[in-house]
Amino acid sequence: MTMILILFHLAYYAVFPSDKGIMISTLLLFLLFSTNRCVRLLTGIRQGRKLRWGLAILCLGLPFVPHMLSTAISLAFVLETSFFFPAEGLTDFYENNVKEQDVDKKFVEAYFK
């Protein structure tokens, strides 16, 4: 995720070199360099319904503020990545439920709860 955000920042800076708003999203990028902080952030977004909605509304509102387009796109990418982040306790789901039938159906139900 961080590598794609770095590539986005490079492309955004190449197109808009005088935009000062990229500095705010660069702070978010530096926050995501730490794996532990990134995992905690993605887990918090995944588990917090109010945080997810707040972040989604923020991503929709920030592009209308001057110089905040890059920040909105970076936050939207973090929000999208958090949806693909596995929920709590699903990292070893298949190893614990090998003998049960309909394991895939139970996994999907547990993933999207």
A tleap script that builds the chain and sets N, CA, C and O, in Angstrom:
source leaprc.protein.ff14SB
mol = sequence {
  NMET THR MET ILE LEU ILE LEU PHE HIE LEU
  ALA TYR TYR ALA VAL PHE PRO SER ASP LYS
  GLY ILE MET ILE SER THR LEU LEU LEU PHE
  LEU LEU PHE SER THR ASN ARG CYS VAL ARG
  LEU LEU THR GLY ILE ARG GLN GLY ARG LYS
  LEU ARG TRP GLY LEU ALA ILE LEU CYS LEU
  GLY LEU PRO PHE VAL PRO HIE MET LEU SER
  THR ALA ILE SER LEU ALA PHE VAL LEU GLU
  THR SER PHE PHE PHE PRO ALA GLU GLY LEU
  THR ASP PHE TYR GLU ASN ASN VAL LYS GLU
  GLN ASP VAL ASP LYS LYS PHE VAL GLU ALA
  TYR PHE CLYS
}
set mol.1.N position { 0.821 -1.175 0.000 }
set mol.1.CA position { 0.000 0.000 0.000 }
set mol.1.C position { 0.870 1.246 0.000 }
set mol.1.O position { 0.583 2.214 -0.704 }
set mol.2.N position { 1.913 1.218 0.777 }
set mol.2.CA position { 2.782 2.387 0.867 }
set mol.2.C position { 3.501 2.643 -0.451 }
set mol.2.O position { 3.696 3.794 -0.839 }
set mol.3.N position { 3.890 1.593 -1.127 }
set mol.3.CA position { 4.571 1.775 -2.409 }
set mol.3.C position { 3.642 2.399 -3.456 }
set mol.3.O position { 4.075 3.238 -4.247 }
set mol.4.N position { 2.394 2.002 -3.463 }
set mol.4.CA position { 1.451 2.593 -4.413 }
set mol.4.C position { 1.199 4.052 -4.063 }
set mol.4.O position { 1.062 4.887 -4.957 }
set mol.5.N position { 1.137 4.371 -2.773 }
set mol.5.CA position { 0.983 5.774 -2.380 }
set mol.5.C position { 2.210 6.603 -2.759 }
set mol.5.O position { 2.079 7.771 -3.126 }
set mol.6.N position { 3.388 6.013 -2.672 }
set mol.6.CA position { 4.596 6.724 -3.097 }
set mol.6.C position { 4.536 6.999 -4.597 }
set mol.6.O position { 4.858 8.102 -5.040 }
set mol.7.N position { 4.130 6.009 -5.373 }
set mol.7.CA position { 3.998 6.207 -6.812 }
set mol.7.C position { 2.941 7.262 -7.132 }
set mol.7.O position { 3.123 8.060 -8.052 }
set mol.8.N position { 1.845 7.273 -6.387 }
set mol.8.CA position { 0.832 8.300 -6.575 }
set mol.8.C position { 1.405 9.683 -6.278 }
set mol.8.O position { 1.152 10.631 -7.023 }
set mol.9.N position { 2.174 9.807 -5.199 }
set mol.9.CA position { 2.760 11.103 -4.857 }
set mol.9.C position { 3.728 11.577 -5.948 }
set mol.9.O position { 3.756 12.758 -6.292 }
set mol.10.N position { 4.507 10.658 -6.477 }
set mol.10.CA position { 5.434 11.039 -7.552 }
set mol.10.C position { 4.682 11.513 -8.793 }
set mol.10.O position { 5.054 12.518 -9.400 }
set mol.11.N position { 3.640 10.801 -9.167 }
set mol.11.CA position { 2.867 11.196 -10.344 }
set mol.11.C position { 2.117 12.506 -10.090 }
set mol.11.O position { 2.045 13.361 -10.974 }
set mol.12.N position { 1.566 12.665 -8.901 }
set mol.12.CA position { 0.835 13.891 -8.568 }
set mol.12.C position { 1.773 15.093 -8.569 }
set mol.12.O position { 1.412 16.162 -9.061 }
set mol.13.N position { 2.969 14.922 -8.024 }
set mol.13.CA position { 3.932 16.016 -8.002 }
set mol.13.C position { 4.428 16.345 -9.408 }
set mol.13.O position { 4.715 17.505 -9.704 }
set mol.14.N position { 4.531 15.345 -10.271 }
set mol.14.CA position { 4.954 15.597 -11.655 }
set mol.14.C position { 3.910 16.424 -12.407 }
set mol.14.O position { 4.263 17.242 -13.256 }
set mol.15.N position { 2.633 16.213 -12.101 }
set mol.15.CA position { 1.578 16.949 -12.784 }
set mol.15.C position { 1.337 18.315 -12.128 }
set mol.15.O position { 1.147 19.311 -12.826 }
set mol.16.N position { 1.344 18.364 -10.793 }
set mol.16.CA position { 1.087 19.602 -10.049 }
set mol.16.C position { 2.278 19.940 -9.148 }
set mol.16.O position { 2.183 19.759 -7.934 }
set mol.17.N position { 3.387 20.421 -9.695 }
set mol.17.CA position { 4.572 20.663 -8.864 }
set mol.17.C position { 4.424 21.828 -7.885 }
set mol.17.O position { 5.148 21.881 -6.891 }
set mol.18.N position { 3.513 22.754 -8.138 }
set mol.18.CA position { 3.382 23.901 -7.240 }
set mol.18.C position { 2.290 23.714 -6.188 }
set mol.18.O position { 2.016 24.637 -5.422 }
set mol.19.N position { 1.671 22.557 -6.136 }
set mol.19.CA position { 0.611 22.306 -5.163 }
set mol.19.C position { 1.226 22.052 -3.793 }
set mol.19.O position { 2.046 21.150 -3.625 }
set mol.20.N position { 0.820 22.856 -2.820 }
set mol.20.CA position { 1.373 22.737 -1.468 }
set mol.20.C position { 0.626 21.708 -0.614 }
set mol.20.O position { 1.108 21.333 0.455 }
set mol.21.N position { -0.525 21.255 -1.065 }
set mol.21.CA position { -1.320 20.299 -0.309 }
set mol.21.C position { -0.725 18.913 -0.252 }
set mol.21.O position { -1.138 18.095 0.570 }
set mol.22.N position { 0.231 18.636 -1.104 }
set mol.22.CA position { 0.847 17.307 -1.098 }
set mol.22.C position { 1.672 17.084 0.168 }
set mol.22.O position { 1.949 15.944 0.540 }
set mol.23.N position { 2.056 18.156 0.817 }
set mol.23.CA position { 2.830 18.015 2.065 }
set mol.23.C position { 2.000 17.373 3.174 }
set mol.23.O position { 2.539 16.637 4.000 }
set mol.24.N position { 0.707 17.643 3.200 }
set mol.24.CA position { -0.158 17.052 4.232 }
set mol.24.C position { -0.292 15.545 4.003 }
set mol.24.O position { -0.220 14.761 4.948 }
set mol.25.N position { -0.483 15.152 2.762 }
set mol.25.CA position { -0.605 13.720 2.495 }
set mol.25.C position { 0.744 13.014 2.624 }
set mol.25.O position { 0.789 11.801 2.826 }
set mol.26.N position { 1.841 13.761 2.511 }
set mol.26.CA position { 3.159 13.165 2.729 }
set mol.26.C position { 3.342 12.794 4.199 }
set mol.26.O position { 4.015 11.811 4.511 }
set mol.27.N position { 2.749 13.574 5.103 }
set mol.27.CA position { 2.795 13.210 6.530 }
set mol.27.C position { 2.083 11.884 6.768 }
set mol.27.O position { 2.554 11.055 7.546 }
set mol.28.N position { 0.953 11.681 6.101 }
set mol.28.CA position { 0.256 10.397 6.192 }
set mol.28.C position { 1.116 9.275 5.638 }
set mol.28.O position { 1.140 8.170 6.181 }
set mol.29.N position { 1.813 9.563 4.568 }
set mol.29.CA position { 2.694 8.566 3.958 }
set mol.29.C position { 3.808 8.162 4.918 }
set mol.29.O position { 4.118 6.977 5.036 }
set mol.30.N position { 4.412 9.125 5.601 }
set mol.30.CA position { 5.452 8.806 6.577 }
set mol.30.C position { 4.898 8.016 7.759 }
set mol.30.O position { 5.600 7.178 8.324 }
set mol.31.N position { 3.649 8.274 8.137 }
set mol.31.CA position { 3.007 7.504 9.198 }
set mol.31.C position { 2.852 6.043 8.787 }
set mol.31.O position { 2.967 5.148 9.625 }
set mol.32.N position { 2.594 5.797 7.511 }
set mol.32.CA position { 2.358 4.439 7.035 }
set mol.32.C position { 3.636 3.646 6.783 }
set mol.32.O position { 3.564 2.456 6.474 }
set mol.33.N position { 4.799 4.273 6.907 }
set mol.33.CA position { 6.047 3.538 6.720 }
set mol.33.C position { 6.270 2.509 7.821 }
set mol.33.O position { 6.901 1.480 7.580 }
set mol.34.N position { 5.766 2.765 9.017 }
set mol.34.CA position { 5.890 1.817 10.114 }
set mol.34.C position { 4.814 0.739 9.966 }
set mol.34.O position { 3.623 1.047 9.909 }
set mol.35.N position { 5.230 -0.499 9.906 }
set mol.35.CA position { 4.285 -1.595 9.710 }
set mol.35.C position { 3.318 -1.718 10.876 }
set mol.35.O position { 2.128 -1.955 10.667 }
set mol.36.N position { 3.807 -1.562 12.094 }
set mol.36.CA position { 2.932 -1.695 13.265 }
set mol.36.C position { 1.854 -0.617 13.268 }
set mol.36.O position { 0.686 -0.907 13.526 }
set mol.37.N position { 2.243 0.626 12.981 }
set mol.37.CA position { 1.253 1.706 12.943 }
set mol.37.C position { 0.265 1.497 11.803 }
set mol.37.O position { -0.925 1.776 11.952 }
set mol.38.N position { 0.747 1.012 10.676 }
set mol.38.CA position { -0.120 0.772 9.521 }
set mol.38.C position { -1.147 -0.318 9.834 }
set mol.38.O position { -2.324 -0.175 9.503 }
set mol.39.N position { -0.716 -1.385 10.458 }
set mol.39.CA position { -1.632 -2.470 10.819 }
set mol.39.C position { -2.649 -1.989 11.845 }
set mol.39.O position { -3.832 -2.313 11.740 }
set mol.40.N position { -2.205 -1.217 12.839 }
set mol.40.CA position { -3.142 -0.679 13.831 }
set mol.40.C position { -4.148 0.259 13.191 }
set mol.40.O position { -5.330 0.237 13.536 }
set mol.41.N position { -3.683 1.086 12.254 }
set mol.41.CA position { -4.588 2.010 11.566 }
set mol.41.C position { -5.620 1.255 10.739 }
set mol.41.O position { -6.810 1.561 10.807 }
set mol.42.N position { -5.179 0.278 9.963 }
set mol.42.CA position { -6.099 -0.486 9.130 }
set mol.42.C position { -7.071 -1.313 9.968 }
set mol.42.O position { -8.245 -1.436 9.617 }
set mol.43.N position { -6.592 -1.875 11.066 }
set mol.43.CA position { -7.466 -2.635 11.959 }
set mol.43.C position { -8.489 -1.718 12.624 }
set mol.43.O position { -9.658 -2.080 12.753 }
set mol.44.N position { -8.055 -0.542 13.042 }
set mol.44.CA position { -8.977 0.415 13.661 }
set mol.44.C position { -10.049 0.880 12.698 }
set mol.44.O position { -11.214 1.008 13.076 }
set mol.45.N position { -9.668 1.133 11.461 }
set mol.45.CA position { -10.655 1.536 10.462 }
set mol.45.C position { -11.602 0.387 10.164 }
set mol.45.O position { -12.805 0.592 10.005 }
set mol.46.N position { -11.063 -0.813 10.090 }
set mol.46.CA position { -11.883 -2.001 9.779 }
set mol.46.C position { -12.898 -2.275 10.880 }
set mol.46.O position { -14.023 -2.684 10.591 }
set mol.47.N position { -12.522 -2.056 12.136 }
set mol.47.CA position { -13.402 -2.388 13.253 }
set mol.47.C position { -14.322 -1.236 13.652 }
set mol.47.O position { -15.389 -1.475 14.216 }
set mol.48.N position { -13.934 -0.004 13.373 }
set mol.48.CA position { -14.731 1.137 13.798 }
set mol.48.C position { -15.693 1.611 12.724 }
set mol.48.O position { -15.272 2.178 11.716 }
set mol.49.N position { -16.965 1.386 12.932 }
set mol.49.CA position { -17.966 1.772 11.942 }
set mol.49.C position { -18.055 3.288 11.801 }
set mol.49.O position { -18.150 3.798 10.685 }
set mol.50.N position { -18.025 4.010 12.914 }
set mol.50.CA position { -18.094 5.473 12.865 }
set mol.50.C position { -16.847 6.059 12.214 }
set mol.50.O position { -16.927 7.040 11.475 }
set mol.51.N position { -15.704 5.459 12.490 }
set mol.51.CA position { -14.461 5.924 11.877 }
set mol.51.C position { -14.489 5.707 10.372 }
set mol.51.O position { -14.032 6.561 9.613 }
set mol.52.N position { -15.019 4.573 9.937 }
set mol.52.CA position { -15.141 4.301 8.498 }
set mol.52.C position { -16.028 5.325 7.809 }
set mol.52.O position { -15.672 5.857 6.758 }
set mol.53.N position { -17.180 5.600 8.400 }
set mol.53.CA position { -18.097 6.566 7.806 }
set mol.53.C position { -17.511 7.972 7.839 }
set mol.53.O position { -17.646 8.730 6.878 }
set mol.54.N position { -16.866 8.314 8.933 }
set mol.54.CA position { -16.245 9.635 9.023 }
set mol.54.C position { -15.145 9.821 7.994 }
set mol.54.O position { -15.023 10.881 7.381 }
set mol.55.N position { -14.355 8.788 7.813 }
set mol.55.CA position { -13.282 8.845 6.821 }
set mol.55.C position { -13.846 8.903 5.404 }
set mol.55.O position { -13.293 9.591 4.547 }
set mol.56.N position { -14.929 8.194 5.153 }
set mol.56.CA position { -15.557 8.234 3.829 }
set mol.56.C position { -16.120 9.620 3.527 }
set mol.56.O position { -15.962 10.123 2.415 }
set mol.57.N position { -16.766 10.232 4.495 }
set mol.57.CA position { -17.301 11.584 4.301 }
set mol.57.C position { -16.172 12.587 4.142 }
set mol.57.O position { -16.275 13.517 3.343 }
set mol.58.N position { -15.093 12.406 4.898 }
set mol.58.CA position { -13.926 13.283 4.763 }
set mol.58.C position { -13.312 13.155 3.374 }
set mol.58.O position { -12.909 14.154 2.779 }
set mol.59.N position { -13.239 11.941 2.858 }
set mol.59.CA position { -12.687 11.728 1.506 }
set mol.59.C position { -13.557 12.371 0.434 }
set mol.59.O position { -13.047 12.802 -0.600 }
set mol.60.N position { -14.851 12.439 0.669 }
set mol.60.CA position { -15.744 13.071 -0.299 }
set mol.60.C position { -15.735 14.591 -0.187 }
set mol.60.O position { -15.984 15.283 -1.174 }
set mol.61.N position { -15.455 15.113 0.992 }
set mol.61.CA position { -15.486 16.558 1.190 }
set mol.61.C position { -14.168 17.267 0.930 }
set mol.61.O position { -14.161 18.423 0.506 }
set mol.62.N position { -13.058 16.594 1.177 }
set mol.62.CA position { -11.749 17.238 1.029 }
set mol.62.C position { -11.402 17.715 -0.378 }
set mol.62.O position { -10.722 18.733 -0.502 }
set mol.63.N position { -11.828 17.041 -1.439 }
set mol.63.CA position { -11.463 17.554 -2.774 }
set mol.63.C position { -12.023 18.943 -3.082 }
set mol.63.O position { -11.524 19.623 -3.978 }
set mol.64.N position { -13.050 19.370 -2.353 }
set mol.64.CA position { -13.617 20.687 -2.583 }
set mol.64.C position { -12.857 21.786 -1.847 }
set mol.64.O position { -13.097 22.970 -2.084 }
set mol.65.N position { -11.951 21.409 -0.964 }
set mol.65.CA position { -11.088 22.369 -0.272 }
set mol.65.C position { -9.834 22.545 -1.127 }
set mol.65.O position { -9.244 21.555 -1.560 }
set mol.66.N position { -9.417 23.787 -1.375 }
set mol.66.CA position { -8.230 23.981 -2.215 }
set mol.66.C position { -6.986 23.289 -1.641 }
set mol.66.O position { -6.749 23.329 -0.434 }
set mol.67.N position { -6.220 22.673 -2.489 }
set mol.67.CA position { -4.951 21.997 -2.184 }
set mol.67.C position { -5.118 20.732 -1.346 }
set mol.67.O position { -4.143 20.282 -0.743 }
set mol.68.N position { -6.296 20.149 -1.284 }
set mol.68.CA position { -6.499 18.955 -0.467 }
set mol.68.C position { -6.850 17.718 -1.290 }
set mol.68.O position { -7.235 16.695 -0.725 }
set mol.69.N position { -6.724 17.794 -2.600 }
set mol.69.CA position { -7.060 16.652 -3.446 }
set mol.69.C position { -6.135 15.470 -3.184 }
set mol.69.O position { -6.597 14.332 -3.104 }
set mol.70.N position { -4.851 15.720 -3.051 }
set mol.70.CA position { -3.915 14.611 -2.813 }
set mol.70.C position { -4.172 13.944 -1.468 }
set mol.70.O position { -4.035 12.727 -1.347 }
set mol.71.N position { -4.540 14.719 -0.465 }
set mol.71.CA position { -4.854 14.148 0.845 }
set mol.71.C position { -6.118 13.296 0.769 }
set mol.71.O position { -6.183 12.224 1.370 }
set mol.72.N position { -7.113 13.767 0.038 }
set mol.72.CA position { -8.357 13.008 -0.102 }
set mol.72.C position { -8.115 11.694 -0.829 }
set mol.72.O position { -8.670 10.663 -0.448 }
set mol.73.N position { -7.303 11.720 -1.860 }
set mol.73.CA position { -7.017 10.487 -2.597 }
set mol.73.C position { -6.212 9.517 -1.740 }
set mol.73.O position { -6.462 8.312 -1.773 }
set mol.74.N position { -5.252 10.027 -0.974 }
set mol.74.CA position { -4.460 9.162 -0.091 }
set mol.74.C position { -5.334 8.533 0.990 }
set mol.74.O position { -5.205 7.342 1.276 }
set mol.75.N position { -6.224 9.322 1.593 }
set mol.75.CA position { -7.121 8.779 2.615 }
set mol.75.C position { -8.107 7.786 2.008 }
set mol.75.O position { -8.452 6.790 2.643 }
set mol.76.N position { -8.559 8.048 0.796 }
set mol.76.CA position { -9.470 7.111 0.133 }
set mol.76.C position { -8.775 5.787 -0.146 }
set mol.76.O position { -9.386 4.724 -0.040 }
set mol.77.N position { -7.505 5.853 -0.501 }
set mol.77.CA position { -6.777 4.612 -0.745 }
set mol.77.C position { -6.576 3.830 0.554 }
set mol.77.O position { -6.665 2.602 0.551 }
set mol.78.N position { -6.307 4.519 1.655 }
set mol.78.CA position { -6.182 3.850 2.953 }
set mol.78.C position { -7.518 3.226 3.354 }
set mol.78.O position { -7.556 2.111 3.875 }
set mol.79.N position { -8.609 3.946 3.113 }
set mol.79.CA position { -9.937 3.410 3.422 }
set mol.79.C position { -10.230 2.167 2.593 }
set mol.79.O position { -10.740 1.176 3.117 }
set mol.80.N position { -9.915 2.214 1.318 }
set mol.80.CA position { -10.141 1.048 0.457 }
set mol.80.C position { -9.289 -0.135 0.884 }
set mol.80.O position { -9.761 -1.272 0.867 }
set mol.81.N position { -8.048 0.112 1.265 }
set mol.81.CA position { -7.168 -0.962 1.706 }
set mol.81.C position { -7.681 -1.590 2.998 }
set mol.81.O position { -7.542 -2.796 3.200 }
set mol.82.N position { -8.274 -0.779 3.872 }
set mol.82.CA position { -8.781 -1.333 5.132 }
set mol.82.C position { -9.931 -2.299 4.906 }
set mol.82.O position { -10.146 -3.195 5.722 }
set mol.83.N position { -10.680 -2.139 3.812 }
set mol.83.CA position { -11.770 -3.078 3.526 }
set mol.83.C position { -11.246 -4.456 3.154 }
set mol.83.O position { -11.932 -5.455 3.370 }
set mol.84.N position { -10.054 -4.526 2.605 }
set mol.84.CA position { -9.476 -5.816 2.239 }
set mol.84.C position { -8.632 -6.413 3.356 }
set mol.84.O position { -8.145 -7.537 3.236 }
set mol.85.N position { -8.458 -5.670 4.436 }
set mol.85.CA position { -7.689 -6.147 5.575 }
set mol.85.C position { -8.538 -7.155 6.336 }
set mol.85.O position { -9.708 -6.877 6.601 }
set mol.86.N position { -7.995 -8.320 6.700 }
set mol.86.CA position { -8.832 -9.344 7.347 }
set mol.86.C position { -9.296 -8.916 8.731 }
set mol.86.O position { -8.603 -8.189 9.443 }
set mol.87.N position { -10.471 -9.380 9.091 }
set mol.87.CA position { -11.035 -9.081 10.401 }
set mol.87.C position { -10.274 -9.850 11.487 }
set mol.87.O position { -9.444 -10.712 11.197 }
set mol.88.N position { -10.574 -9.521 12.710 }
set mol.88.CA position { -9.898 -10.129 13.857 }
set mol.88.C position { -10.163 -11.635 13.909 }
set mol.88.O position { -11.313 -12.064 13.818 }
set mol.89.N position { -9.117 -12.430 14.054 }
set mol.89.CA position { -9.236 -13.869 14.215 }
set mol.89.C position { -9.363 -14.663 12.927 }
set mol.89.O position { -9.634 -15.862 12.980 }
set mol.90.N position { -9.179 -14.042 11.778 }
set mol.90.CA position { -9.330 -14.773 10.527 }
set mol.90.C position { -8.009 -15.174 9.893 }
set mol.90.O position { -8.005 -15.754 8.807 }
set mol.91.N position { -6.901 -14.885 10.531 }
set mol.91.CA position { -5.615 -15.208 9.926 }
set mol.91.C position { -5.376 -16.709 9.863 }
set mol.91.O position { -4.717 -17.186 8.939 }
set mol.92.N position { -5.899 -17.465 10.828 }
set mol.92.CA position { -5.730 -18.921 10.808 }
set mol.92.C position { -7.088 -19.630 10.784 }
set mol.92.O position { -7.252 -20.684 11.399 }
set mol.93.N position { -8.042 -19.057 10.084 }
set mol.93.CA position { -9.399 -19.599 10.035 }
set mol.93.C position { -9.449 -20.968 9.386 }
set mol.93.O position { -10.108 -21.870 9.904 }
set mol.94.N position { -8.769 -21.143 8.265 }
set mol.94.CA position { -8.835 -22.418 7.545 }
set mol.94.C position { -8.118 -23.537 8.292 }
set mol.94.O position { -8.535 -24.693 8.211 }
set mol.95.N position { -7.050 -23.218 9.017 }
set mol.95.CA position { -6.356 -24.256 9.781 }
set mol.95.C position { -7.221 -24.766 10.923 }
set mol.95.O position { -7.151 -25.945 11.268 }
set mol.96.N position { -8.037 -23.894 11.519 }
set mol.96.CA position { -8.881 -24.307 12.647 }
set mol.96.C position { -10.175 -24.988 12.212 }
set mol.96.O position { -10.770 -25.722 13.001 }
set mol.97.N position { -10.621 -24.766 10.989 }
set mol.97.CA position { -11.909 -25.289 10.538 }
set mol.97.C position { -11.782 -26.192 9.318 }
set mol.97.O position { -12.628 -26.137 8.426 }
set mol.98.N position { -10.756 -27.012 9.260 }
set mol.98.CA position { -10.505 -27.850 8.085 }
set mol.98.C position { -11.580 -28.913 7.917 }
set mol.98.O position { -11.973 -29.210 6.789 }
set mol.99.N position { -12.063 -29.489 9.002 }
set mol.99.CA position { -12.956 -30.637 8.917 }
set mol.99.C position { -14.422 -30.251 8.754 }
set mol.99.O position { -15.256 -31.125 8.520 }
set mol.100.N position { -14.754 -28.993 8.868 }
set mol.100.CA position { -16.150 -28.583 8.747 }
set mol.100.C position { -16.551 -28.440 7.282 }
set mol.100.O position { -15.725 -28.173 6.410 }
set mol.101.N position { -17.839 -28.627 7.044 }
set mol.101.CA position { -18.355 -28.412 5.696 }
set mol.101.C position { -18.749 -26.940 5.547 }
set mol.101.O position { -19.010 -26.251 6.534 }
set mol.102.N position { -18.786 -26.480 4.320 }
set mol.102.CA position { -19.099 -25.076 4.014 }
set mol.102.C position { -18.146 -24.106 4.708 }
set mol.102.O position { -18.568 -23.084 5.248 }
set mol.103.N position { -16.888 -24.432 4.687 }
set mol.103.CA position { -15.886 -23.581 5.326 }
set mol.103.C position { -15.811 -22.227 4.622 }
set mol.103.O position { -15.657 -21.192 5.271 }
set mol.104.N position { -15.920 -22.239 3.299 }
set mol.104.CA position { -15.841 -20.989 2.555 }
set mol.104.C position { -17.003 -20.059 2.890 }
set mol.104.O position { -16.810 -18.850 3.020 }
set mol.105.N position { -18.188 -20.604 3.028 }
set mol.105.CA position { -19.359 -19.795 3.374 }
set mol.105.C position { -19.194 -19.191 4.770 }
set mol.105.O position { -19.521 -18.023 4.981 }
set mol.106.N position { -18.696 -19.969 5.708 }
set mol.106.CA position { -18.474 -19.464 7.062 }
set mol.106.C position { -17.374 -18.407 7.085 }
set mol.106.O position { -17.438 -17.452 7.860 }
set mol.107.N position { -16.369 -18.581 6.236 }
set mol.107.CA position { -15.301 -17.590 6.163 }
set mol.107.C position { -15.826 -16.255 5.638 }
set mol.107.O position { -15.484 -15.199 6.171 }
set mol.108.N position { -16.646 -16.300 4.607 }
set mol.108.CA position { -17.210 -15.064 4.054 }
set mol.108.C position { -18.114 -14.390 5.072 }
set mol.108.O position { -18.084 -13.166 5.203 }
set mol.109.N position { -18.919 -15.164 5.797 }
set mol.109.CA position { -19.778 -14.579 6.829 }
set mol.109.C position { -18.962 -13.944 7.942 }
set mol.109.O position { -19.311 -12.870 8.432 }
set mol.110.N position { -17.874 -14.598 8.348 }
set mol.110.CA position { -17.027 -14.036 9.405 }
set mol.110.C position { -16.229 -12.845 8.904 }
set mol.110.O position { -15.949 -11.927 9.676 }
set mol.111.N position { -15.858 -12.837 7.641 }
set mol.111.CA position { -15.053 -11.743 7.088 }
set mol.111.C position { -15.842 -10.441 7.005 }
set mol.111.O position { -15.294 -9.365 7.247 }
set mol.112.N position { -17.117 -10.533 6.666 }
set mol.112.CA position { -17.919 -9.342 6.458 }
set mol.112.C position { -18.849 -9.014 7.613 }
set mol.112.O position { -19.825 -8.291 7.416 }
set mol.113.N position { -18.585 -9.513 8.797 }
set mol.113.CA position { -19.456 -9.147 9.911 }
set mol.113.C position { -19.061 -7.846 10.542 }
set mol.113.O position { -19.701 -7.403 11.496 }
savepdb mol mol.pdb
quit
